[in-house]
Amino acid sequence: MGDMGEVFSAMRAATKQRHADWKKANMEILGASGAIFTVTNCGETLMFRMSGKPKVDFYPSTGRWRVVGNGQQRPMSGGAQKFLNWYAEQSA
């Protein structure tokens, strides 16, 4: 592998580690919050489906979330604590 290949390999490894760290931290925050969610896709997606609230998918490895069925809306970001604060303010 050339120099560029080694650089990209190192970048991919750093990204994987960063996402693993974010996932661990986000899952700890969500677990401690008492929030009710369903884990899908081997833990890569958390589905929040509370009555009176919008349907939301949260992605713990990136700290992003999106409202389901909301067309082409871009995902929101900020991590688990920001998501929990945002979700608490929402109504259906």
JOKAZI-V13090 format. One record per residue. RES is the residue in one small letter. SS is DSSP state (helix for helix, strand for strand, loop for the rest). PSI is psi in whole degrees, -180 to 180 (999 if undefined). D_FIRST is the distance of its C-alpha to the first C-alpha in whole Angstrom. Layout:
# JOKAZI-V13090
res & ss & psi & d_first
RES & SS & PSI & D_FIRST
RES & SS & PSI & D_FIRST
This chain:
# JOKAZI-V13090
res & ss & psi & d_first
m & loop & 138 & 0
g & loop & -180 & 4
d & helix & -42 & 7
m & helix & -38 & 8
g & helix & -40 & 6
e & helix & -38 & 7
v & helix & -49 & 10
f & helix & -36 & 10
s & helix & -43 & 10
a & helix & -39 & 12
m & helix & -42 & 15
r & helix & -42 & 15
a & helix & -40 & 16
a & helix & -40 & 18
t & helix & -44 & 20
k & helix & -42 & 20
q & helix & -42 & 22
r & helix & -43 & 24
h & helix & -37 & 25
a & helix & -40 & 26
d & helix & -44 & 28
w & helix & -42 & 30
k & helix & -45 & 31
k & helix & -48 & 32
a & helix & -45 & 34
n & helix & -40 & 35
m & helix & -37 & 36
e & helix & -43 & 38
i & helix & -47 & 40
l & helix & -40 & 41
g & helix & -40 & 42
a & helix & -21 & 44
s & helix & -23 & 46
g & loop & 7 & 47
a & loop & 146 & 46
i & loop & 125 & 47
f & loop & 164 & 44
t & strand & 131 & 42
v & strand & 128 & 38
t & strand & 172 & 37
n & helix & 46 & 33
c & helix & 35 & 32
g & helix & 4 & 33
e & loop & -18 & 31
t & strand & 135 & 34
l & strand & 126 & 38
m & strand & 122 & 41
f & strand & 117 & 44
r & loop & 65 & 47
m & loop & 141 & 50
s & loop & 134 & 53
g & loop & 2 & 54
k & loop & 158 & 51
p & loop & 154 & 48
k & loop & 125 & 45
v & strand & 139 & 42
d & strand & 130 & 39
f & strand & 138 & 37
y & strand & 100 & 33
p & loop & -25 & 33
s & loop & -16 & 29
t & loop & -17 & 29
g & loop & 20 & 33
r & strand & 160 & 34
w & strand & 160 & 37
r & strand & 149 & 39
v & strand & 127 & 42
v & loop & 138 & 42
g & loop & 20 & 44
n & loop & 34 & 44
g & loop & -133 & 42
q & loop & 26 & 39
q & loop & 136 & 40
r & loop & 147 & 37
p & loop & 147 & 36
m & strand & 158 & 37
s & strand & 167 & 35
g & loop & -7 & 36
g & loop & 177 & 36
a & helix & -44 & 38
q & helix & -42 & 41
k & helix & -39 & 41
f & helix & -48 & 41
l & helix & -40 & 44
n & helix & -44 & 46
w & helix & -46 & 45
y & helix & -35 & 46
a & helix & -27 & 49
e & loop & -8 & 51
q & loop & 152 & 50
s & loop & 156 & 53
a & loop & 999 & 53
